[in-house]
Amino acid sequence: MKKLLLLLVLFIGFTAHAQDKPTHHRIVMQLTSGDSLVHKNMMKQIRNMKEAAPTMELEIVCHGPGMDLLMSDRSTVAAKVKEFAAQGIVFLSCENTIKERNLDRSKVLSEAGYVKAGIIHIVERQEQGWSYIKAGF
């Protein structure tokens, strides 16, 4: 009986300790919408995510019409992109989209990085164990 009680106490202690350890989240978010309301909502989501999990890794992959988020002449949230980039959030623009939509690369926000193919980058991140979120509503 004493052994069983000791095992139970050890198990409860181990379980409680394991729950105290914060999870390190790695999240890749896909943005394909050019809707400025979607962009504004995504900035709120990022803020909420940073508050709930300040050590998370977050990449926003923009392609198709979602590239508007990162274009200096189109973005309605450029200041927020700059603010979040300074906090370690990674914004990525799709080179395929830039080419296909004939976008002026010089107008991509300087805070944004580049990937050859946005959707392939997302797949690679998922294969590496990152969680996937599709932005929009």
C-alpha angles and dihedrals in degrees: 000000000000090000091052091049091049091050090049092051091048092048093050091047092049092047092049091049092048090052092052092060109095118235117240104224122206110191132178115195123197120213118189099151125100091195110124090211089059089050092050091048091049090055088055090049091051091050091050092047092050091051093049097041110018094175096052122124111229130183122185111203113199121195138149111010088346087079087080087079090066100039113103092212094050110028117108091188102046092126091054091047089054092047094050093043088056087055093054102267108141119222116194129192123205114240090202090058092047089054097041095046092041091234122177104250090203088066094058108109110262090233091066125092127206137243125185095230120012097204092049090051089053091050091049091051091050090050087054090055100262118148116244127223126179110214120222142053 
